[in-house]
Structure formats: C-alpha cells, structure tokens
Amino acid sequence: MAQMLARRSRPWALIALALAGASLACSIVPGPVETAIPLPPVETQPPVIIETEPPIVETEPPLPPASGNFDVVNDSGQTICYLYISPTTSDVWGDDWLGTTGTIASGESRSFSVPAGEYDLRAEDCDTARLGEVFGVTVTASGYTWEFPFVPVTIRMQNASSGTVCYVFISPSSQPTWGGDWLGQTETIGPGASRDFAVPPGQDYDMMAAACDQSTLDDQRGIPISTNVYTWTISGP
C-alpha cells in the first residue's frame, strides 16, 4: 500500500506573531524632534573713545638775530655818495644806505647796525662810478670794518677805437659776476680819451669794455694787476 505523505501544515502561529509585530511597529508614532534654540545675541557696548588734548610743549620764542656794527672808513681821497649793503643771498643791491643827502667824505667814517650774517658791499662816488665792491663779507656781533685806503692808479684805459666806451667792468677773476659799471650813469670815454682806475693790486682781474649799445669792445680775462700801471688799450671798432 502506498504511503501517504501527510501534507506539512503552515506555521500559522509564527506568521500571526510576525504580523502582530509589524502592526505594532507601524503603530509607533515618533516623538517631536528637539532642535537647539539659538541664544539671544549678546549686546555689546561701542568702544568708548577718550579724547585727549595734545601735550603743550612750551618753547622759548626765537631770539632775534644778533646785530653788529658795520663801519665804513673812507681814506680813498674821494667822497662816497652811494653805499649798498646787501645780503649775499639776495639778487639785488637794494636801496642806498646813505639816502638822498648823506655822504662819507674822504677822511671820515660812518657806522651802521646790521644783523649778523654775510653781505655784499658796494660804494660809489657822486657820479655813481664804483669806488669799491666786495662779496661774502661776514659781519659778526663784534662788528666789521670796511676800509677804503688810498689805492694808486693800477689800470689805465686808452680808447684807441672809433667808438665811445659807455660801460667798463673790472672784477677779480675769482668772482662769479662782473659787478657794477665803473663809469656809473653819466661818464663815458670817447675816442682818443683815457681813464685811470684804481683797483687793489696783487690779484688777477677780468676786464670788459662796452659801447653805448652794450656791444662788447674789448674783453680780457685773468690779467695780473700789480702796483705797476697796466695799460688797457681799447682797439675795437
């Protein structure tokens, strides 16, 4: 007789338990999610700016420049009618220190008060012809004396040209500029005439003569001048 195999029964009890577990799992409601609550912003006070006054530094007021006596001693044998005292840093001579009526006769002297410093000096006779000129003189608080000793004739100009000499410049070769016109505003040297000039001997000089239209008649440089009279011949046109 053939054996009948009993049909295997399904495990209903396990299936029911599994379904019950799934149902329970589906019935669980998740709780609310806790989120961090931001803290209120910290209130900060703006920085306090303390205004302070700058320190007061007490200084002494600047002292005025010291003054010194500037003395002019005239022993040249001629009258000084125009005197110019100009700071070396200035480009102009400025005003005449003797004014419209003042003069310094030969044998006389005169004093002036000027701030200490370096000066250029110039003196002219009453025809505005130059008697003397120096540059870079240092006047200190103890003073300075500008002497005009008698200077013998050292340069003799002879105008052998056909033109009139209206301007004469004689300057030490060591000086960078010509300086003033030795004939002044009115004097001239006509054809065939001569004129003597007295410059301190013992150094080299540059010399230039010009016509009334300011054209150059003669120009000489580095001429040594001694106590012997140097003859300067103008042979231009």
C-alpha positions in Angstrom: 0.0 0.0 0.0 1.5 3.2 -1.0 2.4 5.5 2.0 0.5 8.7 2.0 2.7 11.6 3.0 0.9 14.0 5.3 0.8 17.5 4.0 3.0 19.8 6.0 1.0 22.4 7.8 2.0 26.2 7.7 3.3 27.7 10.9 0.3 29.9 11.4 1.3 30.8 14.9 4.6 32.3 13.8 3.0 34.2 10.9 0.5 35.6 13.2 3.2 36.7 15.6 5.2 38.3 12.8 2.1 40.2 11.6 1.4 41.3 15.1 4.9 42.7 15.5 4.7 44.5 12.2 1.4 46.1 13.2 2.9 47.2 16.4 5.8 48.7 14.7 3.6 50.6 12.3 1.6 52.0 15.2 4.6 53.7 16.9 4.4 57.4 16.4 7.7 59.2 16.5 8.0 61.9 19.1 8.8 65.6 18.3 12.3 66.4 17.2 14.1 68.7 19.6 16.0 71.5 17.9 18.6 73.8 19.6 17.1 77.2 20.5 19.5 80.0 19.5 20.7 82.1 22.3 19.8 85.8 22.2 22.6 88.0 20.8 25.0 89.4 23.4 24.6 93.1 23.4 27.9 94.8 23.4 28.6 98.5 24.1 30.6 100.5 21.5 34.1 101.3 22.5 34.5 104.4 24.5 36.8 106.9 22.7 38.6 109.1 25.2 39.6 112.4 23.6 42.8 113.8 25.0 44.3 117.1 24.3 47.8 117.1 22.8 50.5 117.9 25.2 51.5 121.5 25.2 55.2 121.9 24.7 56.4 125.2 26.0 59.3 126.6 23.9 61.2 129.8 24.2 60.5 132.4 21.5 63.3 132.6 18.9 65.9 135.2 19.6 66.3 138.0 17.1 69.5 137.8 15.1 72.4 139.4 16.8 73.4 142.8 15.4 76.8 144.1 14.7 78.3 147.4 13.8 79.4 147.8 10.2 81.9 150.6 9.9 83.0 152.4 6.7 86.3 154.2 6.9 86.9 156.4 3.8 90.6 157.3 3.2 90.3 156.9 -0.6 90.7 160.6 -1.4 87.1 160.6 -2.9 83.7 161.1 -1.5 81.3 158.1 -1.1 77.8 159.2 -2.1 76.2 155.8 -2.5 76.6 152.8 -0.3 74.9 149.4 -0.8 74.8 146.7 1.9 73.0 143.6 0.5 72.7 140.1 2.0 74.8 137.6 -0.1 71.6 135.5 -0.7 69.9 138.5 -2.4 69.9 139.0 -6.1 69.5 142.8 -5.9 71.5 145.5 -4.2 68.5 147.2 -2.6 68.4 150.8 -1.5 71.2 153.2 -1.0 72.1 153.2 2.7 73.3 156.9 2.6 69.9 158.2 1.4 69.5 161.2 -0.8 71.7 163.6 1.2 74.2 161.5 3.1 77.9 161.2 2.0 81.1 160.0 3.5 83.9 162.4 2.7 87.5 161.3 2.5 88.9 161.2 6.0 85.5 160.4 7.5 83.9 157.2 8.8 80.3 156.1 9.4 78.7 153.2 11.4 75.7 151.1 10.5 73.9 148.5 12.6 73.1 145.3 10.6 72.0 141.8 11.6 75.0 139.3 11.8 75.4 137.5 8.5 77.1 137.5 5.1 76.9 140.6 2.9 78.0 142.1 -0.4 79.2 145.7 -0.2 79.4 148.4 -2.9 80.4 152.0 -2.7 80.1 154.7 -5.5 81.1 158.3 -5.9 78.7 161.1 -6.6 78.7 160.3 -10.3 77.7 156.7 -9.4 81.2 155.5 -10.5 82.2 152.5 -8.5 84.8 153.0 -5.8 84.8 149.5 -4.4 82.9 146.3 -4.2 83.4 143.2 -2.1 81.4 139.9 -1.8 80.7 137.5 1.0 81.8 139.7 3.9 80.9 138.2 7.3 79.5 140.7 9.8 79.5 139.2 13.3 78.2 140.6 16.6 81.6 142.1 17.2 81.3 144.1 14.0 83.2 144.6 10.7 85.2 147.5 9.3 85.4 148.2 5.6 88.3 150.5 4.9 88.8 152.5 1.8 92.6 153.1 1.8 94.1 155.3 -0.9 94.8 153.0 -3.9 97.2 154.3 -6.6 96.3 154.0 -10.2 96.7 150.4 -11.3 94.8 150.3 -14.6 94.9 153.0 -17.4 92.4 152.6 -20.2 93.2 154.2 -23.6 90.4 154.3 -26.0 92.0 153.8 -29.4 88.8 152.8 -31.1 86.4 154.9 -33.1 83.5 154.3 -30.7 82.6 155.6 -27.3 83.1 153.5 -24.2 80.0 153.7 -22.0 80.4 150.7 -19.8 83.5 149.4 -18.0 83.6 146.2 -15.9 86.6 145.3 -13.8 86.2 142.3 -11.5 88.5 139.9 -9.6 88.8 136.7 -11.6 87.8 134.8 -8.6 84.3 136.4 -8.6 81.5 134.7 -10.5 79.9 138.0 -11.6 81.0 141.3 -13.2 79.6 143.5 -10.5 78.8 147.1 -11.3 79.7 149.5 -14.1 82.8 151.5 -13.1 81.7 154.5 -15.2 78.4 155.0 -13.5 75.3 156.5 -15.1 76.8 159.6 -16.8 80.5 159.1 -17.5 81.8 157.9 -20.9 85.3 157.6 -22.6 85.3 159.0 -26.1 87.6 158.0 -28.9 91.2 159.0 -28.2 90.5 159.6 -24.4 91.9 157.8 -21.5 90.7 156.9 -17.9 92.5 155.7 -14.8 91.1 153.1 -12.5 92.4 152.1 -9.0 91.9 148.5 -8.0 93.7 146.7 -5.2 96.8 145.1 -6.6 98.0 141.6 -6.0 95.4 139.5 -7.8 94.1 138.7 -11.3 91.3 140.7 -12.9 88.8 140.3 -15.7 88.1 143.5 -17.7 85.4 144.3 -20.3 84.5 147.5 -22.1 81.2 148.0 -24.0 79.8 150.6 -26.3 76.7 152.6 -25.6 74.6 150.0 -27.4 76.1 147.4 -25.0 78.1 145.7 -27.7 81.5 144.4 -26.5 84.5 146.5 -27.5 87.2 144.5 -25.6 87.2 141.6 -23.2 90.3 140.4 -21.2 90.5 137.7 -18.6 92.9 136.8 -15.9 95.1 139.8 -16.1 97.5 140.1 -13.1 97.5 143.6 -11.6 100.4 144.8 -9.6 101.5 148.2 -8.3 102.7 149.0 -11.8 100.2 150.6 -14.0 98.6 148.2 -16.5 97.7 149.9 -19.8 94.4 148.7 -21.2 94.1 149.6 -24.9 90.7 149.5 -26.5 91.3 149.0 -30.2 87.9 147.7 -31.2 85.7 149.3 -33.9 
